[in-house]
Amino acid sequence: MFKDWEKGRAVKDKAVDTLRIIFVATSTILSWLRAWHPYFSNDLPSLIAVIIGGYPIFREAYHALRSKSITMEVAMTIGIASSLLIGEYTTATVIVLFTLTSELIEEMTLEKGRKAIEALTKISPKKALVRRNGEEREVEIDELRVGDIVIVKPGEKIPVDGVVVAGEATVNQAPITGESMPVEKEVGSEVFAGVITQDGVLEVEAGRIGEDTTFGRIVRLVEEAEASKAPVQRFADRFASRFVPLALVAAFTVFLITGSSSSAIAVTVVACPCAIAVAVPLAVIASIGKAARKGIIVKGGVYLEELSRVDTVVLDKTGTLTLGSPRVVGVKGFRDHSEEEIVRLAAIVESHSEHPIARAVASKAKEYGLEVPAHEECQIISGKGVVCRYGDGTVLMGNRELLRGRGVEVPEVFEEYMRAREGRGETPMLIAHDDCACGVLSVADTLREDAVEGLNDLRILGVKRFIMMTGDNPRTAKLIADQVGIEEVMAEMLPEDKVAKVKELVKEGSKVLMVGDGVNDAPALAEANVGVAMGVVGSDIAMEAADVAVMTDNFRNVAEAVRIGRRALEVARQNIYGSLIFNMIGLSLASFGLLSPLMAAVAHVLPDVILFLNSSRIIVE
């Protein structure tokens, strides 16, 4: 309700501002008519226009002076007052008119940049059809509760994050993930608020509602990003705050040297620090909104700037270059253990786990028709494997370091078999039971179809160095790296090793972009200049861990994020330099008496028009 009231007040304020501009414009026309018709010779209409139209300018100037700061409103107030003192009533009304017009253009420009962000808030439906106590009824979104069964019909938007409990449908996830193709959903599928059903009816059990949904968090993150400032923006803010005092000093100096009050007023009026101040926000807001539409959440202007400077890309392998959905491609039992026994032991270890390898093992156990009992106790050894207690014994599943660290011997026959599997690009995992190695289970991941294209996109953008870091074995890592054209490969790395390497690269002066899954790689993502988490839709940890969150698994969106960052910085710099050049030319012309106060007032509004047009290119490109 508060947001609705704020929106209503904003609309009312805009209407009042528009009426004020119309009134001042009419008075300005009357003031000009005075020059050729004696009926309009009275200066009273101009004075009234200056008072009514200039009220918001004078109010802002008063508050600025009370806070001991000199702003554009202070400079304009001095220009208006000076014009009135020397009898330039028409000039005073023109200054008021174009100052108000300038501020209106700035607001319209910022509003245009925010439209892509505001469009996000309009995606969420206002009502939902729920089944409670066996009855179906329509309720307001605010009345939804976790656990409600929500019924979504064709063409409707899903109002909650949840799991499909009945029905099948094709849904358009573009508002959340940016995917262009619809996705099939069935019982057990996860769905997200804001996506649209295209056919079929779904019954969804609500897991997250309101601001806790993926959609709600996206909107919050984008709004926070809009408020953050990049270093280039802070520079613009500092420059703008010092520009007005310098302009006033210049005006006073011109008056002392030339004795021309008209030139001094023109210098005061033509200065336009507001254009410099909004030069970066216009580019940042437009870029963040554009990225959000593509399913890329950039958490602020500072990360846009970091994206623009990236020269080194560090990549995790699993879930980044590969799909992260491995499958069991080989099972070998040793010491009188059958394949079924090895799969059963592996399934016992991985029971209750949501890791991709656990799902691959569970799928293999199902293929064999095995019943898998639950383990009694389980310990995950980061970067090495899993140790669990089952019955009176212990089951290990992991790499060589895990078994050797537990005092379990790995015979040469195991090593030969594992080297052969690794040579085929597979990841073999040792299985040990009761302190005795008994088998090897091999899994393989699939390279993303868009990985090569995404890396080529980054190369075209000028990224020179690529490093793949993985906890996998060297042979598998090298095989994947060769397929995508990455020369620097670091294998068998623990999470802390990845963090140390990223720190080293940053310390060397590299501008590092780290791409990972946002969960296991969260520490390394945090150490990079900018961390990008891929495929984070539905993942709380991943979305919070990264500086840039790519909602889908499309690797090309990493390059798109870099492209948007570079474009944002390019346009921001164009805006800043353009504003500076325009102001320097205007101040010079006014100082030499080549720009009258009237012309200076007209020129004051031109930078805002130029910035508006330049920044709008980001949105439409």
Secondary structure, DSSP 8 states (H G I E B T S, - for coil): -HHHHHHHHHHHHHHHHHHHHHHHHHHHHHHHHTTT-GGG--SHHHHHHHHHHHHHHHHHHHHHHHTT---HHHHHHHHHHHHHHTT-HHHHHHHHHHHHHHHHHHHHHHHHHHHHHHHHHHHS-SEEEEEETTEEEEEEGGG--TT-EEEE-TT-B--SEEEEEE--EEEE-HHHH--SS-EEE-TT-EE-TT-EEEES-EEEEEEE-GGGSHHHHHHHHHHHHHH---HHHHHHHHHHHHHHHHHHHHHHHHHHHH--HHHHHHHHHH--HHHHHHHHHHHHHHHHHHHHHTTEEE--HHHHHHHHT--EEEEEIIIIIB-S--EEEEEEE-TT--HHHHHHHHHHHHTT--SHHHHHHHHHHHHHT------SEEEEETTTEEEEEETTEEEEEE-HHHHHHTT----HHHHHHHHHHHHTT-EEEEEEESSSEEEEEEEE--B-TTHHHHHHHHHHTT--EEEEE-SS-HHHHHHHHHHHT--EEE-S--HHHHHHHHHHHHHHT--EEEEE-SSTTHHHHHHSSEEEEES-TT-HHHHHH-SEEESSS-THHHHHHHHHHHHHHHHHHHHHHHHHHHHHHHHHHHHTT-S-HHHHHHHHHHHHHHHHHHHHHHHH-
